[in-house]
Amino acid sequence: MKIRKFKKQDIDRCLDIECSEERSDNREIVKSNFLRELNDDRSLVLVAEINNEVAGFIDGRIDAWNNSFYIEQLFIDRGQRGKGCGSKLISEVIKTAKKLKLRIIFVDLPPQNKNAMRFYLKNGFQKAGKINELYNNPKRPNSVILSQKL
């Protein structure tokens, strides 16, 4: 497995991975986000490759105002889950954040996403709080914040 920076030629594969999950109706919006992130110094997008094929990705942004890194999303192809891609991506984000002398990494999740919750807790994150009515989704309005101090 190889972890590397996201490239323009990864967009279609990453779209396939992400849009197979919960955002299939927003493919063009997701594509424009990837294109924007390629040119944004505050963005970090990494991919995990297995046998020269993108198996998953993580993306987030550096927030200089509070010296933090916010994980926007982490997606692993269904067929590649359980092989350590997510943990390796998180590990690389932590390593990069430490090099940049950031102080904290955080992510928000709907509390119903038990698999993601277990994953982040297993990878050293702790529950840091919650935000009610964060998401514009009546089935999943609330968010749990997980963080890891560096």
WOVEN-V216411 format. One record per helix or strand of 2 or more residues. SS is the DSSP state (2 for helix, 1 for strand). FROM is the first residue (numbers start at 1). LEN is the number of residues. If there is no record, write none. Layout:
BEGIN
{{SS | FROM | LEN} {SS | FROM | LEN}}
END
This chain:
BEGIN
{{1 | 2 | 4} {2 | 8 | 12} {2 | 24 | 15} {1 | 43 | 8} {1 | 53 | 11} {2 | 64 | 3} {1 | 68 | 9} {2 | 78 | 3} {2 | 85 | 15} {1 | 104 | 6} {2 | 114 | 9} {1 | 126 | 6} {1 | 143 | 7}}
END
